[in-house]
Amino acid sequence: MAESRQRPGTGGPDAIAVIGMACRLPQAADPAGFWRLLREGVDAVADAPAGRWPEAAEYRRGGFLADVDGFDAAFFGISPNEAAAMDPHQRLALELGWEALENARVLPAALRGSAAGVFLGAISQDYAALSDRTASPGRHAYTGVNRALIANRISYVLGLRGPSLTLDTGQSSSLVAVQMAGASLRRGESDLALAGGVNLNLLAETTAAIGAFGALSPDGRCHVFDERANGYVRGEGGAVVVLKRLADALADGDQVHAVILGGAVNNDGGGEGLTVPSARAQEEVIRLACAEAGVTPGDVGYVELHGTGTRVGDPVEAAALGAAYGAGRTEPLLVGSVKTNIGHLEGAAGIAGLLKVVLAVKHRRLPASLHFQTPPAQIPLDALRLRVVQETRPWPVGGRLVAGVSSFGMGGTNCHLIVAEPPPTATVAPGVTPGTAQHDSAGHDSGGRARRRPGWCPGGRRRRCASRRAGWPRSPPPTTLTPAWTSTARGRWTWR
């Protein structure tokens, strides 16, 4: 069925365009910084920042953001008291949503009242646990810690009338969010969608609980598909992409960074244990995604792994990849994991992997997967027709750039997306060149985007606010729950 709908290189009527992106990741404040980190093979895992997890006795290493407490409440029309009660996941999502629209050159005001959707993955409950410790929570506490509002606040602030969902499917949440956003666009339910996920590691107790479960690496590294694999290291941050139907993006003159051809979601549906992954289910979700995207396994040149570096999970994932993609290949399938760079972002892990692939497509280079030397006997890479990318390199020669992205939840919810380079710009609607749509006298183009002017820069608001904040006393660390942790209510920035 899907074969008749689209093939690699055609774009297809169901293809979804990635037209904007934003991220806040360890040692990477934006997509350009993230690409530098990937291209240079940086390991951003480090000891916990001063003041974070002071009571932690072990598992102190992770991928951390330098700043989780700064927030320009006044810019979003939020009072200091309400901002102080807001889960920082809500604050980070608001900033990333805005910055993603900046990157896409979409004027937020032009979206008010439109069928634009918000689909975000988030699983952390750390701030709610902190809130429970205060004797007088205040009138904003209930909305401040409700996870549904991570997505709903973006819809409220921007006046968006499309679906607004915060999803929790475990560690696959953010990639499932992207898949659901694409489905909403294909159905015509949304005309534009913000999709992604956020994850902040505020409590040492949560890390201790995951360590007690046996999932964390004692040496603080993800040794993906390596004989030294002994667990993962936690990471934090978030990313948001702006999505449109490809035909609409081309007609509107949007810059298309990559195209999502299709994807699939399933569940293990039982097995050896609640949290034990199923190779059969993972193979099935890959085959379903390829069928939906209209690609054959041989069309796919690279897969961004779920790749946590666990002794149980890695062999299962490798076996599924070998079964779905390995048979009949003339060259091994290239694989890698961004978790080796920034740690496992858990609820936001899938969007981090997707963003890596979008940037790899955009720059036509595949970044290295770190900390890999020798595969264990349980992962016979040659027999499975798999090869770990060990240094930054070009994509395989021949054909269109096509990749798979995997993300699996601990409860068995699996997601796989097929991502490709955009079709040639010759397919843009007649008379429209990407990024040059006609502008009206108010400075907006036909797609509602702000006209680029000298000095216009995505993310400029945050950089100006950050420089304005330089020299201010630091707020208390997130181990305390006080109104001081968070909103500095800095001056409002206006679009220019």
Residue, then its C-alpha position, 0 to 999 in steps of 0.5 A: m500500500a505504502e509502496s504506491r504512495q511514495r518512493p525515495g526521492t519523490g517526497g510523496p504526498d505524506a512526507i513531512a518537512v522539518i522547517g525549524m529546530a531548536c535545542r538546549l543540550p549539554q554543551a550545545a545551546d542551539p543546533a549550530g552548537f550541537w552540530r559542532l559537538l557532534r562533528e568534533g566528537v565531543d563527550a559532553v558528560a561531566d560531573a554534576p554542576a556545583g550545587r546539583w545533587p549535593e547529597a549524591a554518593e555515586y552516579r554523579r556524572g551526566g550530561f548537564l545543562a549549565d543553566v536550568d534556572g534562568f527564565d524570562a517570565a515577563f517576555f511570556g507575560i507570566s508573573p514572577n510568582e507563577a513562574a516560580a511555581m512552574d516546573p522548569h520543563q514548562r519554561l524550557a519548552l516555552e523557550l524552545g518552542w519560540e526559538a524553533l519558530e524563530n529558526a523556521r522564520v515563522l512569526p508567532a503572532a501569525l499563528r494565533g487562532s490557527a490549527a497549529g499543534v504541540f506534541l511534546g514528550a516528558i516523563s520527569q516528575d522531579y519538580a512535582a516531588l520538590s513541590d510536595r516538600t513545601a508546606s505552602p504550595g501557593r495558588h500556582a502550584y497545581t498548574g505549575v507541576n501538571r505535566a499536561l501543561i508543558a505542551n498546553r502552555i505553548s498553545y496558550v501563550l501562542g494562541l494555537r487551536g490544534p492538538s496540544l499533548t504531553l506524551d509519556t511512553g517512557q524513554s520513547s516519548s519524544l519520538v512518539a510525539v514527532q510521529m503523532a505530530g506527523a499523523s496530525l498533519r497528514r490527517g489535516e488536523s494540524d497545518l503546522a506542528l511543534a514536536g519534541g521533548v524536554n528532560l531535566n534531572l533535578l533530584a539525586e534521588t531519581t538518579a539513585a533509584i535508576g541506579a538501584f534498578g541497575a540501568l546506570s553505568p558505574d563509570g559514567r559512559c555509554h559504551v554502545f554495542d561495545e563489550r564494555a557496555n555496563g549501563y547508561v549515563r543520564g542526560e538532560g535538555g530538550a529539543v523542538v522541531v517545526l513540522k509542515r506537510l512537505a507540499d505546503a512547505l515548498a509552496d510557502g518557500d520554507q527552508v526544508h532541512a530534512v523530510i520525515l517519510g513515515g514511521a511507526v509505533n508498537n509495543d512489545g506486548g509481553g515477553e520475558g519481563l515488563t522492562v525486557p525489550s523484544a527483538r521481534a517487536q523492534e524488528e516489526v516496528i522497523r518494517l512497519a516504518c519502512a512500509e509506511a515511508g515507502v522505502t526498502p531496507g536497502d534504501v536506508g544507509y544509517v540508523e540512529l540507535h536507541g543505543t543505551g549501552t546496556r548488556v540486555g538492550d544492546p544485543v536485542e536492538a542489534a538482532a532486530l536491526g540485523a533481521a530488518y535491515g541486514a539481509g541482502r545488503t552489499e554494504p553494512l548498515l552504518v549505526g551510531s548513538v548520540k547518547t555516547n555524546i550527551g547521555h540518555l535524555e530519557g523522555a527527550a532521547g528520541i528528539a535528540g537522536l532525530l535532531k542529530v540525523v536532521l543535522a547529519v542530513k543537512h551537512r551531509r556528514l555522519p558523526a562518530s559514535l563514541h566509546f566503541q572499540t570491540p563488540p561483545a560476542q552477543i553482537p556479531l556485527d559482521a554477521l548482522r551486516l552492521r557497522v558502528v560509525q567510529e569517526t565523522r565521515p561522509w554518507p554512503v555513496g549512491g542514492r538519496l540520503v535516508a536514515g532510520v531513527s529508533s527510540f524504545g520505552m522501558g514499558g515496551t513502546n517502540c518508535h522508528l522514523i524514516v528521515a531523508e534529505p529534501p527533494p531538489t529545490a526544483t520541486v518548489a512551487p513555480g515562482v517561489t524560491p525557498g526563503t524568498a516568499q513575497h512580503d507585505s508592508a508589515g514585514h511578514d511574508s505570505g506564510g506569516r514569517a518575519r522578514r529577515r533584516p540586518g542583525w536578525c538572528p534566531g535565538g537573539r532574545r535569549r543571548r541578549c537576556a543572558s548578557r543582561r543577566a551576566g554578573w547577577p547573583r546566581s539563583p539557588p540550585p534546584t535542590t531548594l524550592t523557593p520563589a527565588w529559583t527561577s524567574t528574573a522577570r527580565g525586560r520584554w524583547t520585541w520581534r524585529 
